Amino acid sequence: MNDMDKELQALLDASADVEVADYSQEVPDGTYEAEIYGVEFTESKKSGNLMFKWEFIYTDENYANRHEWKYTVLNKPENMKRLTTDLEKFGIECSSIERIKEQLENLLDVPVVLTIKSSESKSNGQIYRNISVNPQ
Protein backbone atom coordinates (compact mmCIF):
# COMPACT_ATOMS: atom_id res chain seq x y z
CA MET A 1 0.00 0.00 0.00
CA ASN A 2 1.46 3.39 -0.99
CA ASP A 3 1.41 6.47 1.27
CA MET A 4 -1.72 7.94 -0.32
CA ASP A 5 -3.62 4.67 0.04
CA LYS A 6 -2.52 4.43 3.69
CA GLU A 7 -3.77 7.95 4.35
CA LEU A 8 -7.06 7.23 2.58
CA GLN A 9 -7.50 3.99 4.54
CA ALA A 10 -6.87 5.83 7.82
CA LEU A 11 -9.56 8.36 6.88
CA LEU A 12 -11.94 5.58 5.88
CA ASP A 13 -11.37 3.81 9.20
CA ALA A 14 -11.82 7.03 11.18
CA SER A 15 -15.02 7.87 9.28
CA ALA A 16 -16.85 4.87 10.73
CA ASP A 17 -17.55 6.78 13.96
CA VAL A 18 -18.43 10.12 12.38
CA GLU A 19 -22.05 11.30 12.23
CA VAL A 20 -22.93 13.29 9.14
CA ALA A 21 -25.98 15.52 9.01
CA ASP A 22 -28.78 14.40 6.69
CA TYR A 23 -29.07 17.10 4.02
CA SER A 24 -31.58 15.22 1.90
CA GLN A 25 -34.53 17.24 3.20
CA GLU A 26 -35.15 20.93 2.53
CA VAL A 27 -34.91 23.31 5.44
CA PRO A 28 -38.52 23.71 6.67
CA ASP A 29 -40.45 26.97 6.65
CA GLY A 30 -39.20 29.30 9.35
CA THR A 31 -36.66 31.99 10.16
CA TYR A 32 -32.94 31.21 10.15
CA GLU A 33 -29.55 32.88 10.52
CA ALA A 34 -27.19 32.67 7.56
CA GLU A 35 -24.42 34.52 5.72
CA ILE A 36 -24.30 35.66 2.12
CA TYR A 37 -21.91 33.34 0.29
CA GLY A 38 -22.34 34.63 -3.26
CA VAL A 39 -24.33 37.02 -5.43
CA GLU A 40 -24.41 37.48 -9.18
CA PHE A 41 -26.39 38.51 -12.20
CA THR A 42 -26.89 35.48 -14.44
CA GLU A 43 -29.25 33.88 -16.96
CA SER A 44 -31.70 31.09 -16.31
CA LYS A 45 -30.40 27.90 -17.91
CA LYS A 46 -33.93 26.84 -18.80
CA SER A 47 -35.65 30.03 -20.00
CA GLY A 48 -32.72 32.34 -20.70
CA ASN A 49 -34.32 35.03 -18.49
CA LEU A 50 -32.01 37.44 -16.73
CA MET A 51 -31.90 36.80 -13.01
CA PHE A 52 -30.13 37.68 -9.80
CA LYS A 53 -28.84 34.76 -7.74
CA TRP A 54 -28.14 34.88 -4.02
CA GLU A 55 -26.33 32.00 -2.31
CA PHE A 56 -26.42 31.67 1.46
CA ILE A 57 -24.77 29.40 4.02
CA TYR A 58 -26.78 28.69 7.13
CA THR A 59 -25.12 29.55 10.42
CA ASP A 60 -28.20 28.41 12.33
CA GLU A 61 -27.19 25.57 14.66
CA ASN A 62 -29.57 22.97 13.20
CA TYR A 63 -28.62 23.58 9.57
CA ALA A 64 -25.07 24.93 9.82
CA ASN A 65 -23.07 24.91 6.58
CA ARG A 66 -26.05 24.01 4.36
CA HIS A 67 -26.52 26.17 1.29
CA GLU A 68 -29.69 27.96 0.20
CA TRP A 69 -30.34 29.88 -3.01
CA LYS A 70 -32.72 32.71 -3.82
CA TYR A 71 -33.40 33.71 -7.41
CA THR A 72 -35.06 36.89 -8.65
CA VAL A 73 -36.13 36.62 -12.29
CA LEU A 74 -35.59 40.00 -13.90
CA ASN A 75 -38.16 39.92 -16.68
CA LYS A 76 -40.42 42.75 -15.41
CA PRO A 77 -39.86 46.16 -13.80
CA GLU A 78 -41.69 44.94 -10.67
CA ASN A 79 -39.11 42.18 -10.20
CA MET A 80 -36.21 44.62 -10.61
CA LYS A 81 -37.85 46.81 -7.96
CA ARG A 82 -38.04 43.80 -5.59
CA LEU A 83 -34.34 43.19 -6.14
CA THR A 84 -33.28 46.81 -5.63
CA THR A 85 -35.43 46.99 -2.49
CA ASP A 86 -33.59 43.94 -1.13
CA LEU A 87 -30.18 45.32 -2.11
CA GLU A 88 -30.89 48.73 -0.57
CA LYS A 89 -31.56 47.03 2.79
CA PHE A 90 -27.85 46.17 2.72
CA GLY A 91 -26.67 49.65 1.79
CA ILE A 92 -26.24 48.96 -1.92
CA GLU A 93 -26.79 52.13 -3.96
CA CYS A 94 -28.96 51.15 -6.94
CA SER A 95 -28.78 54.10 -9.35
CA SER A 96 -27.24 52.00 -12.14
CA ILE A 97 -26.34 48.40 -12.91
CA GLU A 98 -22.67 49.38 -12.99
CA ARG A 99 -22.96 50.88 -9.51
CA ILE A 100 -24.75 47.78 -8.21
CA LYS A 101 -22.09 45.47 -9.69
CA GLU A 102 -19.28 47.54 -8.15
CA GLN A 103 -20.75 46.97 -4.68
CA LEU A 104 -21.77 43.30 -4.85
CA GLU A 105 -18.59 42.03 -3.20
CA ASN A 106 -19.56 44.11 -0.14
CA LEU A 107 -22.40 41.64 0.43
CA LEU A 108 -20.16 38.61 0.87
CA ASP A 109 -20.07 37.13 4.39
CA VAL A 110 -22.75 39.58 5.60
CA PRO A 111 -24.96 38.00 8.32
CA VAL A 112 -28.62 37.76 7.31
CA VAL A 113 -31.95 36.47 8.49
CA LEU A 114 -33.71 34.22 5.99
CA THR A 115 -37.45 33.70 6.25
CA ILE A 116 -38.78 30.77 4.26
CA LYS A 117 -42.46 30.37 3.50
CA SER A 118 -43.75 27.76 1.08
CA SER A 119 -46.92 28.29 -0.90
CA GLU A 120 -48.88 26.29 -3.44
CA SER A 121 -49.58 27.73 -6.88
CA LYS A 122 -53.30 28.02 -7.55
CA SER A 123 -52.73 27.50 -11.28
CA ASN A 124 -50.63 24.31 -11.27
CA GLY A 125 -50.49 23.06 -7.67
CA GLN A 126 -46.68 23.31 -7.57
CA ILE A 127 -45.06 24.24 -4.25
CA TYR A 128 -42.84 27.33 -4.31
CA ARG A 129 -40.36 28.37 -1.62
CA ASN A 130 -40.47 32.09 -0.99
CA ILE A 131 -37.31 33.35 0.68
CA SER A 132 -37.02 36.81 2.13
CA VAL A 133 -33.65 38.15 3.17
CA ASN A 134 -32.92 40.86 5.73
CA PRO A 135 -29.78 42.12 7.43
CA GLN A 136 -29.13 40.59 10.83
C-alpha positions as CSV (number, residue, x, y, z in Angstrom):
1,M,0.0,0.0,0.0
2,N,1.5,3.4,-1.0
3,D,1.4,6.5,1.3
4,M,-1.7,7.9,-0.3
5,D,-3.6,4.7,0.0
6,K,-2.5,4.4,3.7
7,E,-3.8,8.0,4.3
8,L,-7.1,7.2,2.6
9,Q,-7.5,4.0,4.5
10,A,-6.9,5.8,7.8
11,L,-9.6,8.4,6.9
12,L,-11.9,5.6,5.9
13,D,-11.4,3.8,9.2
14,A,-11.8,7.0,11.2
15,S,-15.0,7.9,9.3
16,A,-16.8,4.9,10.7
17,D,-17.5,6.8,14.0
18,V,-18.4,10.1,12.4
19,E,-22.0,11.3,12.2
20,V,-22.9,13.3,9.1
21,A,-26.0,15.5,9.0
22,D,-28.8,14.4,6.7
23,Y,-29.1,17.1,4.0
24,S,-31.6,15.2,1.9
25,Q,-34.5,17.2,3.2
26,E,-35.2,20.9,2.5
27,V,-34.9,23.3,5.4
28,P,-38.5,23.7,6.7
29,D,-40.4,27.0,6.6
30,G,-39.2,29.3,9.4
31,T,-36.7,32.0,10.2
32,Y,-32.9,31.2,10.2
33,E,-29.6,32.9,10.5
34,A,-27.2,32.7,7.6
35,E,-24.4,34.5,5.7
36,I,-24.3,35.7,2.1
37,Y,-21.9,33.3,0.3
38,G,-22.3,34.6,-3.3
39,V,-24.3,37.0,-5.4
40,E,-24.4,37.5,-9.2
41,F,-26.4,38.5,-12.2
42,T,-26.9,35.5,-14.4
43,E,-29.2,33.9,-17.0
44,S,-31.7,31.1,-16.3
45,K,-30.4,27.9,-17.9
46,K,-33.9,26.8,-18.8
47,S,-35.6,30.0,-20.0
48,G,-32.7,32.3,-20.7
49,N,-34.3,35.0,-18.5
50,L,-32.0,37.4,-16.7
51,M,-31.9,36.8,-13.0
52,F,-30.1,37.7,-9.8
53,K,-28.8,34.8,-7.7
54,W,-28.1,34.9,-4.0
55,E,-26.3,32.0,-2.3
56,F,-26.4,31.7,1.5
57,I,-24.8,29.4,4.0
58,Y,-26.8,28.7,7.1
59,T,-25.1,29.6,10.4
60,D,-28.2,28.4,12.3
61,E,-27.2,25.6,14.7
62,N,-29.6,23.0,13.2
63,Y,-28.6,23.6,9.6
64,A,-25.1,24.9,9.8
65,N,-23.1,24.9,6.6
66,R,-26.0,24.0,4.4
67,H,-26.5,26.2,1.3
68,E,-29.7,28.0,0.2
69,W,-30.3,29.9,-3.0
70,K,-32.7,32.7,-3.8
71,Y,-33.4,33.7,-7.4
72,T,-35.1,36.9,-8.6
73,V,-36.1,36.6,-12.3
74,L,-35.6,40.0,-13.9
75,N,-38.2,39.9,-16.7
76,K,-40.4,42.7,-15.4
77,P,-39.9,46.2,-13.8
78,E,-41.7,44.9,-10.7
79,N,-39.1,42.2,-10.2
80,M,-36.2,44.6,-10.6
81,K,-37.9,46.8,-8.0
82,R,-38.0,43.8,-5.6
83,L,-34.3,43.2,-6.1
84,T,-33.3,46.8,-5.6
85,T,-35.4,47.0,-2.5
86,D,-33.6,43.9,-1.1
87,L,-30.2,45.3,-2.1
88,E,-30.9,48.7,-0.6
89,K,-31.6,47.0,2.8
90,F,-27.9,46.2,2.7
91,G,-26.7,49.7,1.8
92,I,-26.2,49.0,-1.9
93,E,-26.8,52.1,-4.0
94,C,-29.0,51.1,-6.9
95,S,-28.8,54.1,-9.3
96,S,-27.2,52.0,-12.1
97,I,-26.3,48.4,-12.9
98,E,-22.7,49.4,-13.0
99,R,-23.0,50.9,-9.5
100,I,-24.7,47.8,-8.2
101,K,-22.1,45.5,-9.7
102,E,-19.3,47.5,-8.1
103,Q,-20.8,47.0,-4.7
104,L,-21.8,43.3,-4.9
105,E,-18.6,42.0,-3.2
106,N,-19.6,44.1,-0.1
107,L,-22.4,41.6,0.4
108,L,-20.2,38.6,0.9
109,D,-20.1,37.1,4.4
110,V,-22.7,39.6,5.6
111,P,-25.0,38.0,8.3
112,V,-28.6,37.8,7.3
113,V,-32.0,36.5,8.5
114,L,-33.7,34.2,6.0
115,T,-37.4,33.7,6.2
116,I,-38.8,30.8,4.3
117,K,-42.5,30.4,3.5
118,S,-43.8,27.8,1.1
119,S,-46.9,28.3,-0.9
120,E,-48.9,26.3,-3.4
121,S,-49.6,27.7,-6.9
122,K,-53.3,28.0,-7.6
123,S,-52.7,27.5,-11.3
124,N,-50.6,24.3,-11.3
125,G,-50.5,23.1,-7.7
126,Q,-46.7,23.3,-7.6
127,I,-45.1,24.2,-4.2
128,Y,-42.8,27.3,-4.3
129,R,-40.4,28.4,-1.6
130,N,-40.5,32.1,-1.0
131,I,-37.3,33.4,0.7
132,S,-37.0,36.8,2.1
133,V,-33.6,38.2,3.2
134,N,-32.9,40.9,5.7
135,P,-29.8,42.1,7.4
136,Q,-29.1,40.6,10.8
